Amino acid sequence: MNRSKHYFSIRGDVPQSVEVFGMENKYAGYVFLVDSCCQIRWKAAGIATGEELEEYKCVIKNLTEKP
């Protein structure tokens, strides 16, 4: 597992991650938006649609506007 202050990546077969994070497709890349309490607020896989991008922007806006 690679880690930094803002991201981590997992390579290889990691069954625990599949269950915990709901990563059903082992061939897809996943993006998670995590809040300051380490709760996943948004998750997507593959190429985003316009609707998914708008949803992502709304979630970011809501998270950044909270005190």
N, C-alpha and C positions, 0 to 999 in steps of 0.2 A: 504494500500500500504506500503510495506517495502522498505526503501531506504538506500543506503550506498554511499560511494564515487564512487564506480565502477558499481553498479547494482541497479535495482529496481525490485520488483515483485508485481504483481497484482493478487489477488485471488477473486473469486466470479464472478458475472455477471456484467460486466462493459461495457455497450453498446457503450459508447463514445470511449473507447480504441479499440474496434473491428473496428469501422469506421476509426478512425484516423490512426491506425497502420496496417490496413489490415489483421487482425487476424480472418480469416474466420472460422477456425475449433476450437471450444471451448474446444476440448479434446486434442489438440496438445500443446506442449511446443514450444515457439518461441525464437529465438536468434536474436538479433539485434546488428550490429556493428555500433557504432555512433562515428562521428568524433568530434574534439574539438569545433566545432561550433554547436554541437547537431543535426547534419543532419544524418539521417539514410543512411548508405552507403551499407549495406548488410543485408538481412533478410532471415531466413530459419526456417522451422518447421519440427519436426520429426527427424528421424535418417538421418544423412547426407550421401550422396553418395560420392564416391571418387572424382568425378567431382566437387561437391559442396565444398568439403574441399579444393581442389586446388584453386577454385575461391576465397574462403575465405582468403587463404594464400596470394594470389595476391593482394587483396584489402588491407589487413593489411600491406603488404610490401609497396604498393603505398602510403598509409597514413603515414607510419612512415618515409618514405624517403623525404617527403615534408618539406620545411623549416618552 
